[in-house]
């Protein structure tokens, strides 16, 4: 779908086009948001086809998350990975077109906290995620069996939860991203009867021995490129720490910072691990479409893409850009 009246700030005119008509679609847009129901190979192929028309692609799909020269970005965590785009352009033979992807929504409720604590050198992490049904693209109306129910399995989520944080913390070597080797992460992912909001219960060991006060301070002071650049969708404070014993709660905290922020609570010492905590993030805002918009804002701010046509640039967001959702 193309937003053909972006300057008005609303979808007053929607034109639906066939995603496979790459040349026809790409000639009318400046970049692409991609979220499609295809096989991984089909997704890789069509996203690169759009990139080769000199149309940048910001993808919610998992297909390119392990392509070595495709950056997988959480804007506050690893904006430096954007530098591999130049290597990707050489591979694709493009001047402007590239693919940039988001990580899985399941890691957003605990990876930001672990990032804030990287200076304390986490060595082992055990994370159990309790994931909302909207993460499967469902509502209670079309998935009634999830009411009053828990399903202790979500296909493919545990591997993503264990491996994708390591790629976020990896380093760029010779135009490719090499994932970090630590910490060791093991996880379980459970579907729960909640519409929006992924919760994580996590345990962590550190090489250093931080105090509770040091851990909390690191959380609330943590900020990244979106805050420094004052991007339109960026949360003013990325991570909040909640002192109450019964927080974070989905009902009270999932919309923190309009769904772009992360809530952490129940930080306490553990009898086996060093520390344990609970995290909460909005899986369809921070973890999906909203995170893609924030990434696009970062790409624009870093001047990694600019519009093809002569649409006047307007301050305060991406309203001047023609977009298409595949």
N, C-alpha and C positions, 0 to 999 in steps of 0.2 A: 504494500500500500504506500502510495506516495502522498506526503503532505504538500499539496500544491499551493497552499496559501500560508506559508510559515510565518510571513511578516505579521500576519494578523494575530499570531499567537494562539490559534485554535484550528481545529480540523474542519474548516468550513467547506472545504472541497477535497474529497478523497477520491483518488483514482486507483483502481485495483489493476495491477498488471501481472502477467505471468512471470514468475521468478526465473524461468529458464530462458526467457528472451533477454539475455544479458545485454546485448548492444542496445536494444530498444529502451531498457530501463536505465542503463548507466548514462545515456546521453542527457537525461533530464535531472540527474541528481548529483550532489557533491560528495556524498559518502553514504555508506550502507550500514544499517544495524541489521545483523543477521541472527535469526532464531527460527530454525527450520526443522521439520520432522522428516529427516532423510537418513540414509546410512552414513557412517563416518566418511567413507570414501567419496560418496556423492557430495557431502558437505565440503570436504577439502577441495574437491574439483570446482564446485560452483563458486566458492569464496575466492579461490585463486583466479577464476575466470573474471570475476568482477574486479579484482585487484589489477589484472592485466589490462583492463580498460582504463586504467589510471583512476579507479574509484576506490578510496580507502574503505576497509571493512572493519567494523567493530562487532565482534561476534560473542554471543552468549553460548554458542555450541562448544562441545568438548573436543571436536575432531582435531583441531590444530593445537591443543594445549601442550602437546609434547613434540611439536615440530620445532627443531632446535633454534631456528631463526625467527620464530613467531613469539613475540612477547606476551606473556600471560600476566596481567596487571591488576593489582589492587592499588589505586593511585597513591594512597598514603604509605604503602609498604615498599614498592619496588619500581618507582618511575624510572630509575636508571636503566632498567631493562629495555626501555624504548630505543636505546642506541642500536639494538640488533636489527631494527627496521632497515637500516642502510644495507646490511648484508642481505636481508630478504629481498630488497628491491633489486639488487644485483642478480640474485638467483632468478627472480621473476622477469627481469628485463624491463623494469618499470622506472619511471621518474617520480611518480606521485602515489601510485597504488601500492597497497600493502594490506596485510591482515593482522589485527591485534585482538586478543581474546581475553575473556574473563575467566577466573577460576570457578570452581563449583561453589554453590551457595552453602553447602554444609560446613565449609571451613571458616566462614565469616564470623561465627560466634566465638571462636577461640584463637584463630591465627593472629588477629590483631593484638590480643593480649600477649601472646607469646612473642610477637615482634617487639612490643614495648619492653619485653624482658630479655631480649637477646643479649644485652650486655652482661646479664647474670649467667649466661651460657646454659640454657636448658639442655639436658641430656636425654631424658626419657619423658614421654607424654602418653597418657592414657586418656582418650576422649570418647565419650558416648554422646551421640547427638540424638535429639528428639525433634523430628522434622515434621513440619506442617504439611498438610495435604496439598496446598497450592504449589508446593515444590514439585508435585507430580502433575501439575496443570489441572487440578481437580477442585471442585467445591463439594460441600456435603450433599447438594442436590443431585450431582451426577456420580457421587461415590457414597451412597447412603450406608454401605456396610462399614464405613469408617467411624460412624457415630458410636460412641461408647466402646471403641475398639482400639487395639494396638497391634501393629504388625511388626515383628522383630527382624525384618529384612527389607532392604531397599537395594535392588540390583545395582552393582557397580559403585555404590556410594562409599563403601569402606576403603577400597583401594584409593579412590580420589581423596578421601579425608586423610589418609596416611601419607600420600605421595605429593599432592599438590602444594602443601605448605613448603615442602623442601625446594620446589621449583621457584616459589616466590622468594625464598631466601638464598637462591643460587647466585652465581656470579657470571659475568659475561667474559667469555674466553674465545678469542679469534672469531668474533661475530656470531657466536652461539651461546646459549644459556646452559651452563652446567649446574645441576641441582646441588643443593647443600647435602652433606652426608649426615648431619645431626640437626635436631635430636631424632632419636628413634620414636616413631609415633605408631601406636596401635589404637584401633577404634572399633566401635560398634555403632550402627546407624539404624534408628528405630522410627517407624512412622507412627505418629500420634494424632489424636482427634482434635487438632488445632487448625484453623484456617490459614493464618499467617504467623510466621515467627519460628525460627530454628533456635532451640536451646541446646547448650552443650554442658555436660558435667565433666570436668577435666582434672587430672592429677598430673603433677609435674615434679621432676627432680632437677636440681641445678648443680653445676660445677662450683659456682660461687654460692655463698650462703646469705641471700638477702633477707632483710627483716620485712615484716608485713608493711611497715611504714614506707620502706623503700619501694616495694612492689606497687603499692597504691600510688605513690608519687609518680612512678614511671608511667603508670596507666594514664593518669589525668593530665600529665604534661606532654604526653605523646602527640605529635602532630606530623603532618607530612606536606607534600607539595600542594594538595588542594587547599589546605588552610593557609599556607604561605602565599599562594597565588590568589587567594580569596575567590576561588571558583564559584560560579553561581549556585551549584547544587551542593557544595561542600558543607558538611556539618561544622559549626563553629568549634565544637569540641568533639573529636572523633570518638573517644572512649569516656564513658562516665563510670564512676565507681559508686555503688549503692551500699550504704552501711546496714540497712535493715536486714534482718535474718530471712525475711520472706521475699526478697527481691534478688534478681530481676524476675518480673512476672510478664507473661505475654500480654495480659489484659491492660497492664499499667505502663509497660516500658517498650513495647515493640515499635512504637512510632517515635521513639526518641530521635530528635533532630530530623523530623519528617521521614523517619525510616532509614536515614543515611548513617546514623550513629550506632555504636555498639555499647551494650550495657553489661557490666561485670559486677558480680556480687559474691557473697559467701566465701570470700578468701579466708582460708584458715589452715593451720598446720594439720598434717595427716600423720597417722600412726605408722604408715609404711613409706609413703612418698614424702617429699619435703612440704609441698603445698597442694591444696585443691581449691577449685573455684567453679562458679557457674557463669556462663556467658549467654547472651541473647542478641540476635540480629534479625532484621527483617529480610526474609529470604527473597521476596519479590521486588524490594526496593534496593537496599544495599547489595543483596545477593544476586540480583538479576537485572531488570531493565534500568533501574536507577543507577546501578553501578556502571552500566554501559554508557549512560548519559554522562556520568562523572568522568569516565575515561575519555569520552569524546571531547569534553570540555578541557581536559588536560592536554590532549593532542593539539587542540586549537591553541591553547595558551603557550604550548611549547613550539608553536609554528611548525608542527610536523605535518599538518595539512592545512590548506587554504581552499576556498571555493574555486571551482572552475569558471563559473559565470560571473557576471558583474552585479550580483545582488549586493546592495549596500550592507556593510557590517554594522550591526547594532550592538551596543554594549549590553551586558547583563545576561548573556546566555547564548543558546544555539538557535534562536528563532529565525535567524537569517539564512540558515542552511537548509537546502532541500534534502530530505531524507527518505529512505525507503526501508520498510521492514520486509525482509524476505520471508 
